[in-house]
């Protein structure tokens, strides 16, 4: 099973429908129980498909495409934010240490050369 938690939730939705609760109410209960925005979007799409009588397969394909696009946009946004978050540690922690390692020996030689002349 890929997702046992989602499987349990869908089993609960099925049990609610078997006890006489309408499909749209059972799906709304699913969205309220999970509290996940993506599940709210899925439930809204399923309820709308049920009311309009359109093909569930086509609606699910369309929904999956939009979810992929949203997921990719979120990942790109996080990647853009990562470079900004890395700027301060690089400037204040890594570059000074790097300069010390690179310029340290040259500075010591320059100090010795200037102090030996006295």
C-alpha positions in Angstrom: 0.0 0.0 0.0 1.5 3.3 -1.0 -0.4 5.4 1.5 -2.0 3.6 4.4 -3.4 6.9 5.9 -5.1 7.9 2.7 -6.4 4.3 2.3 -8.0 4.5 5.8 -9.6 7.8 5.0 -11.1 6.5 1.7 -12.3 3.4 3.5 -14.0 5.7 6.0 -15.6 7.7 3.1 -16.9 4.4 1.6 -18.3 3.4 5.0 -20.0 6.7 5.4 -21.6 6.4 2.0 -22.8 2.8 2.8 -24.5 4.1 6.0 -26.6 6.5 3.9 -24.6 9.8 3.9 -24.5 11.4 0.4 -21.3 11.2 -1.6 -20.8 14.9 -1.5 -21.2 15.1 2.3 -18.9 12.1 2.8 -16.2 13.8 0.6 -16.6 17.1 2.4 -16.1 15.2 5.7 -12.9 13.7 4.2 -11.6 17.2 3.4 -12.5 18.5 6.9 -10.8 15.5 8.6 -7.6 15.8 6.7 -7.4 19.6 6.6 -5.0 19.4 3.6 -5.5 22.0 0.8 -4.8 19.5 -2.0 -7.5 17.2 -0.6 -9.9 20.1 -0.5 -9.2 20.8 -4.2 -9.6 17.1 -5.0 -12.9 16.9 -3.1 -14.2 20.1 -4.8 -13.3 18.7 -8.2 -15.0 15.3 -7.4 -18.2 17.0 -6.2 -18.4 19.3 -9.2 -17.8 16.3 -11.5 -20.6 14.4 -9.7 -23.0 17.3 -10.0 -22.3 18.1 -13.7 -22.1 14.4 -14.7 -18.9 14.8 -16.6 -16.2 12.1 -17.0 -14.4 11.4 -13.7 -11.3 10.1 -15.6 -11.0 13.3 -17.6 -11.5 15.4 -14.5 -8.8 13.4 -12.6 -6.3 13.7 -15.5 -6.9 17.5 -15.6 -6.6 17.7 -11.8 -3.4 15.6 -11.8 -1.9 18.0 -14.4 -2.7 21.0 -12.4 -1.3 19.4 -9.2 1.9 18.6 -11.0 2.2 22.2 -12.2 1.5 23.5 -8.7 4.1 21.1 -7.2 6.7 22.2 -9.7 6.0 25.9 -9.1 6.3 25.3 -5.3 9.7 23.6 -5.8 10.9 26.4 -8.0 9.9 29.0 -5.5 11.7 27.1 -2.7 14.8 26.9 -4.9 14.8 30.6 -5.5 14.5 31.3 -1.8 17.3 28.9 -1.0 19.9 31.1 -2.8 18.8 34.1 -0.8 19.0 32.2 2.5 22.5 31.0 1.7 23.9 34.4 1.0 24.4 35.6 4.6 26.1 32.4 5.8 28.4 32.5 2.8 29.3 36.1 3.2 29.8 36.2 7.0 31.1 32.6 7.8 32.6 30.9 4.8 34.3 33.7 2.9 36.2 35.1 5.9 37.5 31.6 6.7 38.4 31.1 3.1 40.3 34.4 2.9 42.1 33.6 6.1 43.3 30.2 4.7 44.3 31.7 1.3 45.8 35.0 2.5 47.1 33.9 5.9 50.4 32.4 4.7 51.1 35.5 2.4 50.3 37.8 5.3 52.7 35.9 7.6 55.5 36.1 5.0 54.8 39.8 4.5 54.9 40.4 8.3 58.2 38.4 8.5 59.7 40.4 5.7 58.8 43.7 7.2 59.9 42.8 10.7 63.2 41.4 9.5 64.1 44.7 7.9 64.2 46.5 11.3 
